[in-house]
Amino acid sequence: MKRRTVAKQITDKGRIKINDRVAKSSSNVVQGDIVTIGFGNKTLKIKINSIKENVKKEEAEQLYDILAENYKENFND
């Protein structure tokens, strides 16, 4: 997510899980964690490879692996 405020809002709504547990906005993420994010009709599951304080845009995709990307056909489910 591009902004911390958006990440906090999504987390506070219970749409983010860390290792299958609902995350709080104050939760820490460490290398090896599995993070599941619910975006409306899309669910994204990623594995954290590395945590860095500062990273260039080109290097960001190396910090995680996408494990699954699922879409609901009916958005209201």
Phi, psi and omega in degrees: 000145186279334183231142179296325181296322178293316178300318179295316180298315180295318179296316181296339177271002178078021183269359179240132176238143174242119183052047177065018174243137179300129183271155171254162180295342179267001182294143176267145176246134180236165179303134180096346179294148173255121183247129178246127184237128177259119177243094178052254181265006183241139173237129182241130179241122183231156174248131181280120179269325185200152176240127178228145179291313180233135181214144176282153181306319182293335182268347188301320183293343178280347183280348182210159173241136176278119180269324181203148176218108185242149179236138174273139177286320178254108185302333184277356181288000000 
